[in-house]
């Protein structure tokens, strides 16, 4: 009697391992990209974070390749590969459950950013990555029929894994992060691993398997409940965009005790805030952008690089009804958030350009603006390096009118190791602009502790920082910082701009 072979039988015989290799290749890349967003609110998004994450995951995969190959030779059975994938899901469930606790502890520690990044990657992403590494060598061993077809088998499975990784990369960046979110993408990865393990071998409701499933369900429940509680108490909205992970929340301004809505992309600073009952500026440093009316009294057209919550652009339009403002904000979602939560409204005198600030400067017309205001930040005090260099300064100078001015917000100490970025940026601007003034936003703060320093650079002649008849401006001018900087740090260039290193030192100084 002829035996009927079902589609499922054919699939399991001819395509099962290929599917597992392809899907696991996609999942590991999604896992790596999502990892950066999981870490971002606690230790930032600097190159140190990416370097640690990529390095740890690659090392873990290498260990998995080696261990998986050895195990496959000893126990070449589907059920063992199924068990490895299921164990990876277990580790991911623990990551989902404990990531807030682990990352909070690391964020408040006094460790350097490099150590924090490596520890975070090791604790949260290394265990599952080792098990991801088991998959391809194990699948190769199970598919190997003879020495004659070894090369073809290895090549086909590695090609499938790589194609899966490519698909996973684009899926994570173009779809999952902006539309699903980082944490819920981890749910999907974990659920996919559980389904893959069941596909490889029948699922048995053992105590261990049930425990893993319960951890997974508990992790999802705990995180969703935590997010709901934060929304209820602080109005927290956790939003993943193409460029960053943004948290919008309610808080109380420490200086005035008034309720505010704030926006943050890292654990150490708040990028924007507005009062619930007024459009007055919340942060003192933003008031220093009004120095343009002292150093360039006849300004009519200004450029601001960095929008975030658009707090200063709104104040600019309100205070200067005859002036126009172009704002370059790289993230369109940031602008949408400003409209939804920070009362940004359409205004014919406000033009918003969604583009990288340096790219915009490179293509901007010469002598177009009376003033350029720079307030673009990545995370943890870090200005995007391409806006800090001498080449960027030259582009800024080119776009200014002959007597135009630049107002730049920096976060740095002015003495000690934490001052290296301020030294380097001051020296870089001084190599391009003939006149530079600097203002310390909090004059009472120790010079070895990072804070906002406002740098004003003039393209040609401009007024001195002497007080005049404008009391608001006089309050700012009195914080003119005249103490000489060390200036041992080299000029920043497109080729060499160690911004993350300098800011790592500044963070260490802040925690001493």
NORWOWO-V308837 format. One record per backbone hydrogen bond with DSSP energy under -0.5 kcal/mol. CO is the residue of the C=O (numbers start at 1). NH is the residue of the N-H. Records with the same first field share a line. If there is no record, write none. Layout:
CO->NH + NH
This chain:
4->6
6->10
7->11
8->12
9->13
10->14
11->15 + 16
15->19
16->20
17->21
18->22
19->23
20->24
21->25
22->26
23->27
24->28
25->29
26->30
27->31
28->32
29->33
30->34
31->35
32->36
33->36 + 37
34->37 + 38
35->39
36->40
37->41
39->42 + 43 + 44
40->44
46->50
47->51
48->52
49->53
50->54
51->55
52->56
53->57
54->58
55->59
56->60
57->61
58->62
59->63
60->64
61->65
62->66
63->67
64->68
65->69
66->70
67->71
68->72
69->73
70->74
71->75
75->77
77->80 + 81
78->82
79->83
80->84
81->85
82->86
83->87
84->88
85->89
86->90
87->91
88->92
89->93
90->94
91->95
92->96
93->97
94->98
95->99
98->102
99->103
100->104
101->105
102->106
103->107
104->108
105->109
106->109
112->116
113->117
114->118
115->119
116->120
117->121
118->122
119->123
120->124
121->125 + 126
122->126 + 127
125->129
126->130
127->131
128->132
129->133
130->134
131->134 + 135
132->135
133->137
134->138
135->139
136->140
137->141
138->142
139->143
140->144
146->149
147->150
149->153
150->154
151->155
152->156
153->157
154->158
155->159
156->160
157->161
158->162
159->163
160->164
161->165
162->166
163->167
164->168
165->169
166->170
167->171
168->172
169->173
170->174
171->175 + 176
172->177
175->179 + 180
176->180 + 181
181->185
182->186
183->187
184->188
185->189
186->190
187->191
188->192
189->193
190->194
191->195
192->196
193->197
194->198
195->199
196->200
197->201
204->206
206->210
207->211
208->212
209->213
210->214
211->215
212->216
213->217
214->218
215->219
216->220
217->221
218->222
219->223
220->224
221->225
222->226
223->227
224->228
225->229
226->230
227->231
228->232
229->233
230->234 + 235 + 236
231->235
234->250
237->239 + 248
239->246
244->241 + 246
246->239 + 248
247->264
248->237
249->262
251->260
253->257
258->253
259->276
260->251
261->274
262->249
263->271 + 272
264->247
269->266
272->263
273->282
274->261
280->275
283->286 + 287
284->287 + 288
285->288
286->289
287->290
288->291
289->292
290->293
291->294 + 295
292->296
296->299
300->324
301->370 + 371
302->326
303->373
304->306 + 328
305->375
307->310
310->314
311->315
312->316
313->317
314->318
315->319
316->320
320->323
324->302
325->351
326->304
327->329 + 353
328->306
330->332
331->334 + 335
332->336
333->337
334->338
335->339
336->340
337->341 + 342
338->342 + 344
347->350
349->325 + 351
351->327 + 353
353->329 + 355
356->360
357->361
358->362
359->363
360->363 + 364
361->364
365->368
369->401
370->405
371->303
372->374 + 407
373->305 + 375
374->409
375->377
379->382
381->383
382->378
384->387
385->388 + 389
389->393
390->394
391->395
392->396
393->397
394->398
395->399
396->400
397->400
398->367
399->368 + 369
401->404
404->459
405->372
406->457
407->374
408->410 + 455
410->412 + 453
412->451
416->419
417->420
418->413
419->423
420->424
421->425
422->426
423->427
424->428 + 492
425->429
426->430
427->431
428->431
429->432 + 433
435->458
437->456
438->481
439->441 + 454
441->443
442->445
446->449
447->414 + 415
451->412
452->441
453->410 + 455
454->439 + 456
455->408 + 457
456->437
457->406
458->434 + 435
469->471
470->474
471->475
472->476
473->476 + 477
474->478
476->479
477->480
479->440
480->482
492->390
496->493
497->499
498->502
499->503
500->504
501->505
502->506
503->507
504->508
505->509
506->510
507->511
508->512
509->512
